[in-house]
């Protein structure tokens, strides 16, 4: 007799626009969850601009298939994952219309995830056709919205919230990324993108504020090198661990 698998809970990590650090948060959130003990997988749903293969140091891997179902690759951090970055040559543009992208995304999400219980899905930026079809077809258990503190990003984040509300996906909360830059020489903190905007927006929308990720050179450098800060125990991994713990509490609730 084999143990009955628990149903896969999909957590969508989304933003209303690109360039707010959504993929970095997704990768580090998956790593932090895995370290807490969650059986987690990661899907890079950004079909046109995949980055998770680089962020998770798995660019050289190719997924296998069994019975027309993809088998996720294993990242060095013990997390099964799939990305178009594993299937397409680096730097090659995908000139696909919406239905083709939607079908490709379905193959990634409907892969053989084995014992995985929580699937982090790094959503494409925006609120278009691919996002809508994914949400309607795969019904995420909840959504995390990522924004920078600046007003323009927050306007787009509110649009992303609206997409999930219209499709009856529960909101887990809002994360403020690039929130404050500490000078590595003098230690003074500046706020090039503003301060506290995402937390205020979360309050106005009546949704939880999950935390802040600082604008730190070390986070950018290690992410580019495929070394997620959440894999370590230093100060740059701490904000991701705190958000992961809040997500676990939400899942238990």
Secondary structure as GFF3:
##gff-version 3
##sequence-region A 1 253
A	DSSP	beta_strand	9	14	.	.	.	ID=ss1
A	DSSP	alpha_helix	22	36	.	.	.	ID=ss2
A	DSSP	beta_strand	40	44	.	.	.	ID=ss3
A	DSSP	alpha_helix	52	55	.	.	.	ID=ss4
A	DSSP	beta_strand	64	66	.	.	.	ID=ss5
A	DSSP	beta_strand	69	71	.	.	.	ID=ss6
A	DSSP	beta_strand	73	74	.	.	.	ID=ss7
A	DSSP	beta_strand	80	83	.	.	.	ID=ss8
A	DSSP	three_ten_helix	84	86	.	.	.	ID=ss9
A	DSSP	alpha_helix	98	109	.	.	.	ID=ss10
A	DSSP	beta_strand	118	122	.	.	.	ID=ss11
A	DSSP	alpha_helix	129	138	.	.	.	ID=ss12
A	DSSP	beta_strand	142	148	.	.	.	ID=ss13
A	DSSP	alpha_helix	151	166	.	.	.	ID=ss14
A	DSSP	beta_strand	171	177	.	.	.	ID=ss15
A	DSSP	beta_strand	181	182	.	.	.	ID=ss16
A	DSSP	beta_strand	189	190	.	.	.	ID=ss17
A	DSSP	alpha_helix	197	205	.	.	.	ID=ss18
A	DSSP	beta_strand	209	212	.	.	.	ID=ss19
A	DSSP	alpha_helix	217	224	.	.	.	ID=ss20
A	DSSP	three_ten_helix	229	231	.	.	.	ID=ss21
A	DSSP	alpha_helix	235	252	.	.	.	ID=ss22
###
